[in-house]
Amino acid sequence: ANGRTSPPLGKNNVFVTYQNKLLQEWKGFEKEDNEVLIALNHYPVIDERIDQLKGTTYYKFRDYDLIIAGHYHGGQIRIPFLGALIVPEAFYDFGGLFPPQDRVKGLWEYKGVKQYVSAGLGSSDAVGFLNFRLFNTPEINLLTLRRE
């Protein structure tokens, strides 16, 4: 629906098994008001997934103050004045072609969830013949966290 695809069933079952194990290990975890919870995640969490999570009882385990991610490589191939051509994200419309430019790299917030996505140093072989960067300077990020 909405141009989104689902992962193969076998991979999905492995993920669900892992997720359930992780949730059991976190059982009883309560984030205190003065604590900061940061997730270091390979993949950025797309808006639709945030909507799904916020609608579940498991969201309290994912009440992150910040998610730091990569995977998109800043769009890997960028067109001057237009931005990222493609990101390796099967859940975006058109298989990651012409992604939302404000989600490709940098800091954004969606429904109270802040994410920082680094363009990183490498490239993806998600599309075999596009395993290079073009008009996309590699980056190493230094994030400074401050109290509000």
Secondary structure, 3 states (H helix, E strand, C coil): CCCCCCCCHHHHHHHHHHHHHHHHHCCCCCCCCCCCCEEECCCCCCHHHHHHHHCCHHHHHHCCCEEEECCCHHHEEEECCCEEEECCCCCCHHHHECCCHHHCCEEEEECCEEEEECCCCCCCCCCHHHCCCECCCCCCCCCCCCCC
